[in-house]
Every structure is written in structure tokens, then in C-alpha cells.
């Protein structure tokens, strides 16, 4: 592995995502995976499904 790649990986390990960034990443992952199986899937469908999932209490995380 190149030294530059090792530095980038080390930097990536220190990144702290905000809850909003985590949610955006989660939805993007769901969209990408659903789209592989069904090219008719839309962002609206992903967002509706995600919005229907109850949010966990902060104390239970």
C-alpha cells in the first residue's frame, strides 16, 4: 500500500460524522442497494421508508 493511501486511511479513521451525516449516508446506502435489485426505486420511496422507522431514544444507543 502506498504511503499516501496509508495516510488517507489513517485520516479517515478519525472522521466523526454528525447524526445528520450518518442518516444521509444510511439512506444513500439503502438507495444504492435497493436500486441494484429494482431500477424503479426512487429517493421518495427511500425517504418515506426511512421516515417511517421510529427513532431510537438517545439513551439506548
Residue pairs with C-beta under 8 A, 6 or more apart in sequence:
17 25
23 50
26 50
27 46
27 47
27 50
30 46
30 49
30 50
31 41
31 43
31 46
34 41
34 45
34 46
35 41
